[in-house]
Amino acid sequence: MSKEALRYEQLAEELGGLIATGTLRPGDRLPSVRRLSEEQRLSVSTVVQALRRLEDRGLVEARPQSGFFVRHRGLPCSEPCARSTPDSAVAVDVTQRLGRVLQASMQPGVAPLAAALPAPSLLPIAALHRLYSGVARRHPDLLAGSSHAFMDAPALVRQLVRRSLAWGGPLDAAEIVITNSCTEALGLCLRVSTQPGDTVAVESPAYYLMLQLLESLGLKALEIPTDPRTGLSIEAFDLATRQGKVAACLLVPNASNPLGCIMPDEHKRRLARLAAERGVAVIEDDLYGDLFFGAQRPWPIKAFDQTGNVMLCSSFSKSLTPALRIGFVAAGRYRSQVALHKTLSSGATNPITQHVLGEYLESGGYDRHLRTLRRAYEQQVEAMRAAVTRHFPASTRLTQPQGGFVLWVELPEEVDATALHAQALAEGVAFVPGELFSASGMYRNCLRLNCGNPHTPEIEDAVRRLGKLIREGDAREDEQAA
């Protein structure tokens, strides 16, 4: 073995020892290549070889533009598996329970692990303030316009079309409708593609707001098994739609909420083709598409749409601020119907906000902000995963999100997360119980954690307290069994 080889092996062993003893913990960032090179008096290539050796051993992982981090290794079976789902569609009834959970999570002194909201410190609030002032000064006429005459600001539509070039676009400007939020966009799409009593295919687990929309419109949910890495099962979707009983498919293919998975391109292509052939409208929520952790923005299903059957919905609430209340839908062949429903239900989206967003996108500020935000979200998710590993029972299973900022946790089978929620609130900790992500009440031993805040000592302590409650519950179960 050459002297150079011995050097990188020695460095790899030293760093591996620090990881094994817990000096470097899961989620910790290793010193940079340059720093290690200078401190160890080794060449950059030798340091990189050492880090690659640790990567091969599964001890560290490289993150684009961030460096090397200690990998999460603590759980014997770290990821949940896709579950079998009911064969038939069911009526949805989650709104009242969900409302109580979210309201309780907003109480003073409760750790913010429930609602999927970003920390204000991560958002470009000051830049948006300046833009609002400038737009109001330069365009005073916007406050005098009719709420039904000024629907879609051309400058904003142009920027949305330009951004679509990054994922196989461009979108057709004529199919875009600006909405008051992604939620409004999703609701409009459901209205134009379904009738009360129809069946809508959804992911399982599904984002609870989507279930609320189905409930409010009198629609039934057909849960489709969903893999924590690859998303909605195309095979199951194929079987479910063969009889022509499904009117629409509602899903989050990029950084799914709550699983954080990204559907592979080939699956997206197959879904778009199958749905078009069978007359099933596809409504995709691409809210987290810009918040990916990989090297390249994932394409939406819309990029594979050949017939105008896919309606792409999104907004900037998770990347800029929820207070903007602005979203859009690229509605394909449903555009005229969506625009009519939008006009009748809420009129035009705030014209000043449309101008502000258009100028911010045009300036390049959004892309610069996104690069920083994605790194922050990825680090916060990894820090939360590490904290759960430290404090929850060893049999806990975790997703490994590929984007976004939520974490899905599967607890031991005997744990009732809904009962746990009441106990956790008394301890000042909030989360969303898993059964609220299922129309049929599945996932009672699961929960979702918000990772939208920097991982402070207070957040760490909240996870510790939650883990203690779960362990104490396990101990009581063991005593009763004995």
Steps between C-alpha positions, in 0.01 A plus 500: 500500500639843401575771753218714358255213536602450861436868567143503372425170676636646824285814467195288421563289813542808719177659379321165521612470860353842583170386351505168683558664838229760443738795487361559152126427512243434223430823317830665602694671222860386458777759462536614140742329262719810497510520880583130538769538237661789686465355851613147408765623254362275231419566137143581404479178298608294802233659718234441233608134477459465876155654493397280209614196696277606790217557253545147363478366854170684550638726773477835322309650209585782261247780455523732198664834584494411871779249565505165678268407787479206739226271382203395710563133588326446830186309408511131409219546244507869421228543239130415513356270235202574276183361660205318353203732463120445487369367169206737483454876518377653825339825608740745665452633853816667635429874517375535856774284651766671293375842601534412868853367449624805309334749735657331801842511334484881477467552875776707666787293631434198275798378298421556128522142372146478355402742221740487204608864510845647435675709764468875423877534542548290185280720280589816298250720682707821476544463123127449454425807715718712269333361191151569635595861569653542155211340312240704690694818421558425131152356432245694709233407248505138620291590804230647275461201267198274478530172687362313197679684220860450606532122536850383405794746494689440171838566665438230762367253244811562289727420795309180577542389140873580513542298817332201338793475257697339784279193502410418144262787431422754395148524628250664270432850633139469385432210740615680818255640754633695800325398823488610862695193611589147398199387704267710288664363185446141615138572591430658161649199322284261698188703424555488125593131482258333745142491621381439859517130577789435258811307601843663508821296525741634762836402643503306826598668723355814339541866589212573737401824325426299187273276704326810635437620145345165408282512810379854425405406143323177590759280329624153598866412548659187358834451676781373278804333664795740501867412537711725728763530224319479167154632580159382383498143366441507124401132505233564762379809312476288185282243677284763669413682177424206271127505574453870423379589851770758583437859388829659602835436664625750759864470608832665594760330279798719598603497868166350600337621818535314735751246363742737325546259207553591135332288235746377231459650154399169345219464755382853422499423129299180552252674729441782252443252218274265699287782636453654155401167347241437771356849530633559852592864558838544672526779756855536625616717787855615418530722808827336607650457154749785552601362841687191377818376668671354194706655223216572258141616531265204453258521209126504576255260341392796289827474306385160367144609414417461131126572510442790739360256758738604782428806715812624679439703818755682711574808708784674682371455855774258608785682328424873534227545761152356566375859532528564124188289438586458134516188290425384149370213292613395154164349416551349154170424323307600814627859489180676394293318763755570774514869405119526509476339844781722625327815373169406661639378832766756592570735211856605425796424722650811661659697210768664717617163626506367143730787399720453808547131430563561131775753577658278763517206259638720222775642724660160562450546873275197525761259362769637733261468793405144401860378503536611862153382600544150357823452695330620818201268457722201423713563807193548719342178377821308564533656847143394581569146378807484721304631800224243450765229477650612830176525696236266350479121546744295293218341297390841365512539122566826318465627148804646326347803326632604160363852538267721702517531877279239663591163651271194516557281805367146546489402868471148646170338400347525847539880524184705438627833365163669550502418872867596511413839352288596801780399736759687296297823502500489880880490474510793257567297185284489185497274195240371254373144568530263206133403478420851371692415182259219414132505406460150645681572829822313424842593649386524863854417611653772280556873529637790297756748631558849362869573428445855377685656794874504574586214734548690824558354849129566562402286201740227612346505848149476353601189306658359817179555698292341225731201489478464876119485482519226237751297701294534816195379307700201375606420855136503620402270215776255602386508865140427404607218270704348783 
